[in-house]
């Protein structure tokens, strides 16, 4: 904020103090002038007390300006009353202090309600007519001087009123723009927070999908290798190989995810990343499950179509999460069937096992990343996920994903 803006802000914050000081200065100037202007006139039906009354009226005309911004309507009433008394009983002169009527009208037009400044303008025009008559000694036959006085004084009042309305309009426009700017800033902050929350949710899902599946495979292989170490060393060695391969794949996925985050923070896109898993990676998931010693089958029906990257990743992640829950909850020696059914307008993924069944997928991980995460992914592309006990025992997860128009041809 520049120095003149700071000064302007201080003047606005201390309006009464500033107006009180200015009113005092004007009183010190206008009261002696009023006495000097009326030195040769007689007031109040011949009583020669001009000096005292001139100073008093000058004070009543100027002093109320101290409250012109804090109580503008009261300020105008006091000043107009003093001006009316001066006009009816004083000499036919315009004091310098009489100009305070214009300032009072300006303040009312600027700060008071609509009815107040309209009423003030009406009384101002009436006052201009009365003053025109008073200035010509109430001689009705002197029409030309009367009309000229009325026109001149009325024009001054109208100008002060118009300037007050103009200033009022500018202030209201500025306040509206300030309010709009504030609301836009609040909306922008909310959008940033919402975007950050969505990004955190996406990252949490990605990390859950990567870590949970890989660790489930590693745990299953480690348990199998531990039991096979004494009786079947070759099987134990194969389990260790699977553990190493799964760990490397998980590490590569984590590096890819963290690399993307780092580049987003730095505003860079130059880093090379491995491609996101997609629909054709489902077979790899089933193979890794077979390597864990679980009987798993993959059946595809219909004509496979190429999905957009996001939809393909959703198909992969739902399958990955479903197989991860098989490893966690299906019990010993389960059989898993993965079916991918392609229709002209949609694709269905069904993962079914004959194990002991799963607890709530939505709460199985403690963070709500099971069924809830799958449903959120599917909903982004207009799909649905259902999960529940399968007929004859076990558990069944079904993804129904509509194909985008570009993938239907």
C-alpha positions in Angstrom: 0.0 0.0 0.0 1.5 3.4 -1.1 1.8 6.4 1.2 -1.3 8.2 -0.2 -3.4 5.1 0.1 -2.3 4.8 3.8 -3.3 8.4 4.3 -6.6 7.9 2.7 -7.3 4.8 4.8 -6.4 6.7 7.9 -8.8 9.6 7.0 -11.6 7.0 6.4 -10.9 5.3 9.8 -10.9 8.6 11.7 -13.8 10.3 9.9 -15.2 12.0 13.0 -11.9 13.4 14.2 -11.1 14.8 10.7 -14.5 16.3 10.3 -14.4 17.8 13.9 -11.0 19.4 13.1 -12.3 20.8 9.8 -15.5 22.1 11.4 -13.4 23.9 14.0 -11.2 25.5 11.4 -14.3 26.7 9.4 -15.9 28.1 12.5 -12.7 30.1 13.2 -12.9 31.5 9.7 -16.6 32.0 9.1 -17.7 33.5 12.4 -15.5 36.7 12.1 -16.5 37.0 8.4 -20.2 36.8 9.4 -19.7 39.6 12.0 -17.9 41.7 9.4 -20.6 41.1 6.7 -23.5 42.3 9.0 -21.8 45.3 10.6 -24.2 47.7 8.8 -27.4 45.7 9.1 -30.1 45.5 11.8 -31.6 42.2 12.8 -34.8 41.2 14.5 -37.1 44.1 13.9 -34.6 46.8 14.7 -32.7 45.2 17.6 -29.0 46.0 16.9 -27.4 42.8 18.0 -25.9 41.9 14.7 -22.4 40.8 15.8 -23.6 38.3 18.4 -26.3 36.8 16.2 -24.1 36.7 13.1 -21.5 34.7 15.0 -24.1 32.4 16.5 -25.7 31.7 13.1 -22.3 31.1 11.5 -21.5 28.7 14.3 -24.8 26.8 13.9 -24.3 26.6 10.1 -20.7 25.3 10.3 -20.3 23.3 13.5 -22.7 20.5 12.6 -20.3 19.5 9.8 -18.4 17.7 12.5 -21.1 14.9 12.2 -21.7 15.1 8.5 -20.3 11.5 8.0 -21.4 9.9 11.3 -24.9 11.5 11.5 -25.5 13.1 8.0 -29.3 13.5 8.4 -29.0 15.2 11.8 -26.3 17.4 10.4 -28.5 18.5 7.5 -31.6 19.2 9.8 -29.5 21.5 12.1 -27.9 23.3 9.2 -31.1 23.7 7.3 -33.0 25.0 10.4 -30.3 27.6 11.0 -30.3 28.6 7.4 -34.1 29.0 7.4 -34.0 31.1 10.5 -31.3 33.3 9.0 -33.3 33.6 5.8 -36.5 34.6 7.5 -35.1 37.0 10.2 -31.7 38.0 9.1 -30.3 40.5 6.6 -30.6 39.6 2.9 -27.0 38.4 2.7 -25.4 35.1 1.9 -22.8 34.3 4.6 -19.8 32.2 3.7 -21.2 29.8 6.3 -24.4 29.3 4.3 -22.4 27.2 1.8 -22.4 24.5 4.5 -25.9 23.7 3.3 -24.4 22.3 0.0 -21.9 20.2 2.0 -24.8 18.8 4.2 -26.9 17.9 1.1 -23.9 16.3 -0.5 -23.3 14.2 2.6 -26.9 13.1 2.8 -26.9 12.1 -0.9 -23.7 10.1 -0.3 -24.5 8.4 3.0 -28.2 8.4 3.8 -31.1 6.2 2.5 -32.8 7.0 -0.8 -35.9 8.5 0.9 -33.7 10.8 2.9 -31.7 12.4 0.1 -34.8 12.7 -2.1 -36.6 14.5 0.8 -33.5 16.7 1.4 -33.4 17.7 -2.3 -37.1 18.6 -2.2 -36.6 20.9 0.8 -33.5 22.3 -0.8 -35.5 23.5 -3.9 -38.2 24.9 -1.7 -35.5 26.7 0.4 -34.0 28.1 -2.9 -37.4 29.6 -3.7 -37.8 31.1 -0.2 -34.3 32.5 -0.3 -35.0 34.1 -3.7 -38.0 35.9 -2.3 -36.1 36.9 0.8 -33.1 38.2 -1.2 -35.5 40.6 -3.1 -37.3 41.7 0.1 -40.3 39.5 -0.7 -41.4 41.9 -3.4 -43.4 39.6 -5.7 -43.5 42.1 -8.6 -39.7 41.8 -9.1 -40.1 38.5 -10.9 -36.8 38.5 -12.9 -34.4 38.8 -9.9 -36.5 36.3 -8.0 -36.3 33.7 -10.8 -32.6 34.3 -11.3 -31.9 33.8 -7.6 -34.1 30.7 -7.4 -32.5 29.2 -10.5 -28.9 29.9 -9.3 -29.4 28.6 -5.8 -31.5 25.6 -7.0 -28.8 24.7 -9.5 -26.1 24.8 -6.7 -28.2 22.4 -4.6 -28.9 20.1 -7.5 -25.2 20.0 -8.4 -24.2 19.1 -4.8 -26.9 16.4 -4.7 -25.7 15.0 -8.1 -22.1 14.9 -6.9 -23.2 13.1 -3.8 -25.0 10.5 -5.8 -22.1 10.1 -8.2 -19.7 9.5 -5.4 -22.2 7.1 -3.8 -22.5 5.1 -7.1 -18.7 4.9 -7.3 -18.4 3.7 -3.8 -21.1 1.1 -4.2 -19.5 -0.1 -7.4 -16.1 -0.4 -5.6 -17.7 -2.3 -2.7 -19.4 -4.7 -5.1 -16.2 -5.3 -7.0 -14.4 -5.8 -3.6 -17.0 -8.3 -2.5 -16.9 -10.1 -5.8 -13.1 -10.3 -5.6 -13.3 -11.6 -2.1 -15.8 -14.2 -3.1 -13.7 -15.2 -6.0 -10.7 -15.6 -3.8 -12.7 -17.7 -1.3 -14.0 -19.8 -4.2 -10.4 -20.2 -5.6 -9.1 -21.3 -2.2 -12.0 -23.8 -1.9 -11.2 -25.2 -5.3 -7.5 -25.5 -4.5 -8.4 -27.3 -1.2 -10.8 -29.6 -3.0 -8.3 -30.3 -5.7 -5.7 -31.1 -3.1 -8.1 -33.4 -1.3 -8.9 -35.2 -4.6 -5.3 -35.5 -5.4 -4.5 -36.9 -1.9 -7.4 -39.4 -2.3 -6.1 -40.4 -5.8 -2.5 -40.8 -4.4 -3.8 -42.8 -1.5 -5.7 -45.2 -3.8 -2.7 -45.6 -6.0 -0.3 -46.3 -3.1 -2.9 -48.7 -1.5 -3.3 -50.6 -4.8 0.4 -50.9 -5.3 1.5 -51.7 -1.8 -1.5 -53.9 -0.6 -1.4 -56.2 -3.6 2.4 -56.6 -3.7 2.7 -57.2 0.1 -0.2 -59.7 0.0 1.7 -61.7 -2.7 5.0 -61.4 -0.9 3.4 -62.6 2.4 1.7 -65.5 0.7 4.9 -66.5 -1.1 7.0 -66.1 2.1 4.6 -68.4 4.1 4.6 -71.0 1.3 8.4 -70.8 1.0 8.9 -71.2 4.7 6.8 -74.4 4.8 8.5 -75.7 1.6 12.0 -74.9 2.6 12.7 -78.3 4.2 10.6 -80.6 2.0 10.8 -79.0 -1.4 13.8 -76.6 -1.7 13.1 -76.0 -5.4 9.6 -74.7 -4.5 11.1 -72.5 -1.8 13.6 -71.0 -4.3 10.7 -70.3 -6.7 8.8 -68.6 -3.9 11.9 -66.4 -3.2 12.1 -65.5 -6.9 8.5 -64.5 -7.0 9.0 -62.4 -3.8 11.9 -60.6 -5.5 10.1 -60.0 -8.7 7.0 -58.7 -6.9 9.1 -56.5 -4.7 10.9 -55.0 -7.7 7.6 -54.4 -9.5 6.2 -52.7 -6.5 9.3 -50.6 -6.1 9.2 -49.6 -9.8 5.5 -48.6 -9.4 6.3 -46.6 -6.2 9.2 -44.8 -8.0 6.9 -44.0 -10.9 4.2 -42.6 -8.6 6.6 -40.5 -6.6 8.4 -39.4 -9.7 5.1 -38.0 -11.1 4.5 -36.2 -7.8 7.9 -34.7 -7.8 7.6 -33.5 -11.4 4.1 -32.0 -10.6 5.6 -30.1 -7.7 8.5 -28.8 -9.9 6.3 -28.0 -12.8 8.3 -30.4 -15.0 7.3 -33.1 -17.5 10.7 -34.2 -18.7 11.1 -37.3 -16.6 10.6 -40.7 -18.2 8.0 -42.9 -16.6 6.9 -46.4 -17.2 3.4 -46.7 -18.6 0.4 -47.1 -16.3 -0.9 -50.6 -16.1 -4.0 -51.1 -18.2 -6.5 -53.8 -19.3 -3.9 -56.0 -21.0 -2.0 -56.2 -17.6 -4.8 -58.3 -16.0 -3.2 -61.5 -17.2 -0.1 -60.5 -15.3 -2.1 -60.2 -12.1 -3.6 -63.7 -12.6 -0.1 -65.1 -13.3 1.2 -63.6 -10.1 -1.6 -65.2 -8.2 -0.8 -68.6 -9.7 2.8 -68.1 -8.7 1.5 -67.8 -5.1 0.1 -71.3 -5.4 -3.5 -70.3 -5.8 -5.6 -71.9 -8.6 -6.6 -69.0 -10.8 -8.2 -68.8 -14.2 -8.8 -66.0 -16.6 -11.7 -66.2 -19.1 -12.4 -63.5 -21.8 -15.6 -63.4 -23.8 -16.7 -61.1 -26.6 -14.5 -58.8 -28.7 -12.0 -56.9 -26.7 -11.9 -53.2 -27.3 -9.3 -50.6 -26.5 -10.2 -48.5 -23.5 -9.0 -45.0 -22.7 -6.1 -45.0 -20.2 -8.2 -44.0 -17.3 -10.9 -46.6 -17.9 -8.3 -49.3 -18.6 -6.5 -48.4 -15.3 -9.8 -48.7 -13.5 -10.4 -52.2 -14.9 -6.9 -53.2 -13.8 -7.1 -51.7 -10.3 -10.5 -53.2 -9.5 -9.2 -56.6 -10.6 -6.0 -56.0 -8.5 -8.0 -55.0 -5.4 -10.3 -58.0 -5.8 -7.3 -60.5 -6.1 -5.6 -58.8 -3.1 -8.7 -59.5 -1.0 -8.6 -63.1 -2.1 -5.1 -63.4 -0.8 -6.1 -61.7 2.5 -9.5 -63.3 3.2 -10.2 -66.3 1.1 -8.4 -68.8 3.4 -6.3 -71.8 2.5 -6.3 -73.2 -1.0 -8.9 -71.1 -2.7 -9.9 -71.2 -6.4 -10.3 -67.9 -8.2 -12.0 -67.2 -11.5 -11.5 -63.9 -13.3 -14.0 -63.2 -16.1 -13.8 -60.3 -18.5 -17.0 -60.1 -20.6 -17.0 -57.6 -23.5 -20.3 -56.4 -24.8 -20.9 -53.8 -27.6 -21.5 -51.0 -25.1 -19.9 -52.1 -21.9 -17.3 -54.4 -20.3 -17.9 -56.5 -17.2 -15.2 -57.8 -14.8 -16.2 -60.6 -12.4 -13.7 -61.9 -9.8 -15.1 -64.9 -7.8 -13.5 -67.2 -5.3 -14.7 -70.3 -3.4 -13.0 -69.4 -0.1 -14.5 -68.7 3.2 -15.7 -65.3 2.1 -14.5 -61.8 2.9 -15.3 -59.4 5.6 -16.3 -55.9 4.6 -14.0 -54.8 1.9 -14.7 -51.2 2.7 -13.3 -51.6 6.2 -10.8 -54.5 5.7 -7.9 -52.1 5.3 -8.8 -49.8 8.1 -8.7 -46.8 5.8 -11.7 -47.4 3.6 -9.6 -48.2 0.5 -11.3 -51.5 -0.4 -14.8 -51.5 -1.8 -15.1 -47.7 -1.4 -12.0 -47.1 -3.5 -13.2 -49.4 -6.3 -16.6 -47.7 -6.3 -15.0 -44.3 -6.6 -12.8 -45.4 -9.5 -15.8 -46.9 -11.3 -18.0 -43.9 -10.7 -15.5 -41.6 -12.5 -16.3 -43.4 -15.7 -20.0 -44.0 -15.1 -19.5 -47.6 -13.9 -20.7 -49.5 -10.8 -19.1 -52.0 -8.5 -21.0 -54.6 -6.5 -19.5 -57.1 -4.0 -21.0 -59.8 -1.8 -21.2 -63.5 -1.1 -21.2 -65.7 -4.1 -23.7 -68.5 -4.7 -22.4 -71.7 -3.1 -19.9 -69.9 -0.9 -17.0 -67.6 -1.5 -17.1 -64.0 -2.5 -17.9 -62.2 -5.8 -16.9 -58.8 -7.0 -18.5 -57.4 -10.2 -17.5 -54.3 -12.1 -19.8 -52.9 -14.8 -18.1 -50.3 -16.9 -19.8 -48.6 -19.9 -17.7 -48.1 -23.0 -17.1 -44.6 -24.2 -18.4 -43.9 -27.7 -14.9 -44.0 -29.2 -14.4 -47.6 -27.9 -17.7 -49.0 -29.2 -16.8 -49.1 -32.9 
